[in-house]
Amino acid sequence: MPGDINKLQKLADEFCFDDVIEDYLSNHNVDRKYADRVLGELKKWLILCTLNPVNNYTLVGPVDSLWHTFILHTRRYHEFCDKLAGRYLHHLPDIPQKIKTREFKENNKTLVLENGKLPTLPLPQSTVEGYGNLLDDLQVNFPDLWDRDIWPRINPQGSVQCEGGCCKNACGGCVGGGSCKT
């Protein structure tokens, strides 16, 4: 790994995420070992965002869920961003245009799931591309250190492919014990 990545990895590893992990564990059906693996991948993603601010890396799956948990700890998240990147790393959701329309909302009120979230739809092309760029850069910058099993696979139609009941979280990623299928 290049020197900048080593320095940033050290900064990320020194930061205390205990409160974030506790919240993540209380809201997701995973164990501490799995949550720590997801945290390791979140740190890598945030490091890449720091080093490549114009790359528009996008997330899906458990790392995205943990990042949302972290963002809710606003002061801690701001402190982390300041230490790691020297700036705030903003959340810029890529919501499919189809979901934004009044017609879609009116016609699909009955599609809301028990957890109150809309069913998984194909991801926007920009999300698929940003996620592909992320996976490529994880391979380049962390060739033997990134946990491939944490990152969901996306099929050519832009949907997460899962088997064995692994898709338990709202964004369609696999959480603990499941496996994704390409």
C-alpha positions in Angstrom: 0.0 0.0 0.0 1.2 3.5 -0.8 2.4 5.7 2.1 -0.7 7.9 2.2 -2.9 4.8 2.6 -0.8 3.5 5.5 -1.0 6.9 7.2 -4.8 7.1 6.7 -5.3 3.5 7.7 -3.5 4.2 11.0 -5.7 7.3 11.6 -8.8 5.3 10.9 -7.7 2.4 13.1 -7.0 4.8 16.1 -10.5 6.2 16.0 -13.0 4.7 18.5 -16.1 3.2 16.8 -17.5 1.4 19.8 -20.8 3.5 20.0 -21.3 3.2 16.3 -20.8 -0.6 16.3 -23.1 -1.0 19.3 -25.9 0.9 17.4 -25.2 -1.2 14.3 -25.4 -4.4 16.3 -28.7 -3.4 17.9 -30.3 -2.7 14.5 -28.9 -5.5 12.4 -29.0 -9.2 12.9 -25.2 -9.7 12.9 -22.6 -10.7 15.4 -19.7 -8.6 16.6 -17.1 -10.4 14.5 -19.1 -9.7 11.3 -19.7 -6.0 12.3 -15.9 -5.6 12.8 -15.3 -7.0 9.3 -17.8 -4.5 7.9 -16.1 -1.7 9.9 -12.8 -2.7 8.3 -14.3 -2.3 4.8 -16.0 1.0 5.8 -12.6 2.4 6.8 -11.2 1.4 3.4 -14.0 3.0 1.6 -13.6 6.3 3.6 -9.9 6.2 2.9 -10.5 5.9 -0.9 -13.0 8.7 -0.7 -10.4 10.8 1.1 -7.7 10.1 -1.5 -10.0 10.3 -4.6 -12.7 12.9 -3.9 -13.8 13.1 -7.5 -14.4 9.3 -8.0 -18.0 9.2 -6.7 -17.6 5.8 -5.1 -21.0 4.4 -4.2 -22.0 1.8 -1.7 -24.5 -1.0 -1.4 -24.9 -3.7 1.2 -23.7 -3.8 4.8 -21.0 -1.2 4.4 -23.6 1.3 3.3 -25.8 0.3 6.3 -22.9 0.8 8.7 -22.0 4.2 7.1 -25.6 5.3 7.6 -25.3 4.3 11.3 -22.1 6.3 11.6 -23.5 9.4 10.0 -26.3 9.4 12.6 -23.5 10.0 15.2 -23.1 13.4 13.7 -20.4 14.8 16.0 -18.3 11.6 15.9 -18.7 11.4 12.1 -17.7 15.0 11.7 -14.7 14.5 14.0 -13.6 11.4 12.0 -13.9 13.1 8.6 -11.9 16.1 9.9 -9.1 13.8 11.2 -9.1 11.5 8.2 -9.9 13.8 5.2 -9.6 17.3 6.6 -13.1 17.9 5.3 -16.6 16.5 5.7 -17.4 13.5 3.5 -20.9 14.1 2.4 -23.7 11.6 1.8 -25.0 12.1 -1.8 -27.7 9.4 -2.3 -28.4 8.2 -5.8 -32.1 7.7 -5.7 -33.6 6.2 -8.9 -35.6 8.8 -10.8 -38.5 6.3 -10.9 -38.9 6.4 -7.1 -38.9 10.2 -7.0 -42.0 10.6 -9.2 -45.4 11.3 -7.6 -47.0 8.7 -10.0 -44.7 5.9 -8.7 -45.4 6.8 -5.1 -49.1 7.0 -5.6 -49.3 3.7 -7.5 -47.0 1.7 -5.2 -48.2 2.5 -1.7 -49.0 -1.1 -1.2 -45.4 -2.2 -2.1 -44.0 -0.9 1.2 -42.5 -3.8 3.1 -43.1 -4.7 6.8 -40.0 -2.7 7.7 -41.4 0.4 6.1 -39.0 0.4 3.1 -39.7 0.1 -0.6 -38.7 -3.1 -2.2 -35.3 -3.3 -3.9 -35.4 -2.0 -7.4 -32.6 -2.1 -10.0 -29.9 0.3 -9.0 -29.3 3.4 -11.2 -26.6 3.0 -13.7 -24.5 5.7 -12.0 -24.6 3.7 -8.8 -23.6 0.5 -10.6 -20.7 2.4 -12.2 -19.6 4.1 -9.0 -19.7 0.7 -7.2 -17.7 -0.9 -9.9 -15.1 1.8 -9.6 -15.0 1.3 -5.9 -14.4 -2.5 -6.2 -11.7 -1.9 -8.8 -9.9 0.6 -6.5 -10.2 -1.7 -3.5 -8.4 -4.3 -5.6 -5.7 -1.9 -6.7 -5.1 -0.2 -3.3 -5.8 -3.1 -0.9 -5.0 -6.1 -3.1 -4.8 -8.7 -0.3 -6.5 -6.8 2.4 -10.1 -6.2 1.4 -12.8 -8.6 2.5 -14.5 -9.6 -0.8 -17.3 -11.5 1.1 -18.6 -8.3 2.6 -19.3 -6.6 -0.7 -22.4 -7.7 -2.6 -22.2 -8.7 -6.2 -24.3 -6.8 -8.7 -25.7 -8.5 -11.8 -25.7 -6.8 -15.3 -29.3 -5.6 -14.7 -28.2 -3.6 -11.7 -29.7 -5.8 -9.0 -28.0 -7.5 -6.1 -27.8 -11.3 -6.6 -28.4 -13.3 -3.5 -29.1 -16.9 -2.6 -29.8 -18.8 0.6 -31.9 -16.1 2.2 -28.9 -13.8 2.7 -30.6 -10.6 1.7 -31.9 -9.5 5.1 -31.1 -5.7 5.0 -33.2 -3.2 3.1 -30.5 -2.3 0.6 -30.3 -5.9 -0.6 -26.8 -6.7 0.6 -25.9 -10.0 2.2 -25.5 -10.0 6.0 -23.8 -12.6 8.1 -23.9 -16.1 6.9 -25.4 -15.6 3.5 -23.7 -15.7 0.2 -24.0 -13.6 -2.9 -24.1 -15.0 -6.4 -22.8 -13.3 -9.5 
